[in-house]
Amino acid sequence: PSSTGGAWPFNDDGNPFYLILNVAVGGLGTPFTGNIPFEAEEFPTTMEVDYLRVYEGHWNTDFTGANKVYKGDKSSIYELNDAQANNFTWTVPTGAGITSGQGSNKITVDWSLEAQSGKVLCELTQNCGSTLFTKEVLVEEPFELLQTLEDFDAQRNINFAEANGTLSQAIDNPFGESKVGQYIRNAGEFYDALIYNQVDLGNASEYATGRKRFRMDLYSDAPVGSLIRLQLENSNVANNNQYPAGMSIPEIG
């Protein structure tokens, strides 16, 4: 018989899988024949297979994208990886808008200040039917600036104590703004540590849980995605003998 789908794809290290097609009608008086005895003359002597089709499912499709966003966020990416379909139909929560990608496996979404929590949906349509993918997205209120701790120019509400590299707190910005801080690491150190003290941040657990957050404007040749660990310590409690009491360590991506 002819093959219209290309070479047999199910081959494991040279040992191909195979399918067994059972085209029998069952024995006498079995459930396959309604428990009714039959005569052989009632059935054709030859049974023929019209076609054999193999459909690819979506069990290995990865639905990526943020589960939590903030009102006013821009350019959130949602994508169905390793998904093939004739059509992709996306739906986003109230107050969100698809800015690009409708009809493809990846979209870009902007969230307005009126955006609501809900589901990002994608329906894939193929010859064998449709499949619906769902991602719940929590939309929260945007963060508001409480204070600037250090801008290396005019505002300095924290005190620099020490570092294992060299920190210059006010140099000309190579990108045009007034002043920036420059840190040159000590190549002999495995980790870089900058220590500030006399900081009144209130309840540090609010930063660890995400109720409050830090924002840093940082230029570095470190690999994208490198983590910055921010260790907050209560000097009235924290000491080397009772670690980790008095400490909180949120990480900033």
Residue pairs with C-beta under 8 A, 6 or more apart in sequence:
5 54
8 16
10 16
10 17
11 17
19 52
21 49
21 52
23 47
23 49
25 32
25 33
25 43
26 32
26 33
27 33
28 37
28 38
29 35
29 36
29 37
55 126
55 127
55 128
56 84
58 83
58 124
58 131
58 133
60 82
61 80
61 81
61 82
61 83
61 133
62 80
62 81
62 82
63 78
63 79
63 80
63 81
63 122
63 133
63 135
64 77
64 78
64 79
64 81
65 76
65 77
65 78
65 79
65 120
65 135
65 137
66 76
66 137
67 135
67 136
67 137
67 138
68 137
68 138
68 139
68 140
69 76
69 111
69 115
69 137
69 138
69 139
69 140
70 111
70 139
70 140
70 141
70 142
70 143
71 95
71 111
71 112
71 113
71 114
71 115
71 139
71 140
71 141
71 142
72 111
72 112
72 113
72 142
73 110
73 111
73 142
74 110
74 111
75 99
75 108
75 109
75 110
76 108
76 109
76 110
76 111
77 106
77 107
77 108
77 109
78 90
78 106
78 107
78 109
78 120
78 122
78 135
79 105
79 106
79 107
80 88
80 105
80 106
80 122
80 124
80 133
81 105
83 105
83 124
84 126
85 105
85 124
85 125
85 126
86 125
86 126
86 127
87 103
87 124
87 125
88 102
88 103
88 104
88 105
88 122
88 123
88 124
88 125
89 102
89 103
89 122
89 123
89 125
90 98
90 101
90 102
90 107
90 120
90 121
90 122
91 119
91 120
91 121
91 122
92 98
92 107
92 109
92 118
92 120
92 121
93 115
93 116
93 117
93 118
93 119
93 120
93 137
93 139
94 114
94 115
94 116
94 118
95 111
95 112
95 113
95 114
95 115
95 116
95 139
96 109
96 110
96 111
96 112
96 115
96 118
96 139
97 109
97 110
97 112
98 107
98 108
98 109
99 108
99 109
99 110
100 107
100 108
101 107
101 108
109 120
111 139
113 142
115 139
116 139
117 136
117 137
117 138
117 139
118 136
118 137
118 139
119 134
119 135
119 136
119 137
120 134
120 135
120 137
121 132
121 133
121 134
121 135
122 132
122 133
123 130
123 131
123 132
123 133
124 130
124 131
124 132
124 133
143 212
143 213
146 212
147 157
148 155
148 157
149 155
149 157
149 158
149 199
150 156
150 157
150 158
150 181
150 196
151 179
152 169
152 170
152 179
152 180
152 181
153 170
153 178
153 179
153 180
157 199
158 196
158 197
158 198
158 199
159 196
159 197
159 198
159 199
160 167
160 169
160 194
160 195
160 196
161 195
161 196
161 197
162 195
163 183
163 192
163 193
163 194
163 195
164 185
164 186
164 189
164 191
164 192
164 193
165 183
165 184
165 185
165 186
165 189
165 192
165 194
166 183
166 184
166 186
167 181
167 182
167 183
167 194
168 181
168 182
168 183
168 184
169 181
170 179
170 180
170 181
171 179
171 180
171 181
171 182
172 179
172 180
173 179
173 180
175 219
183 192
183 194
185 192
186 192
197 235
201 207
201 232
204 232
204 234
204 248
205 248
206 212
207 213
207 214
207 230
207 232
207 248
207 250
208 248
208 249
208 250
214 230
214 250
214 252
216 228
216 252
218 228
220 226
225 253
227 251
227 252
227 253
228 251
228 252
228 253
229 249
229 251
229 252
230 249
230 250
230 251
230 252
231 247
231 248
231 249
232 247
232 248
232 249
232 250
233 246
233 247
234 246
234 247
235 246
236 246
237 245
237 246
238 245
238 246
238 247
239 246
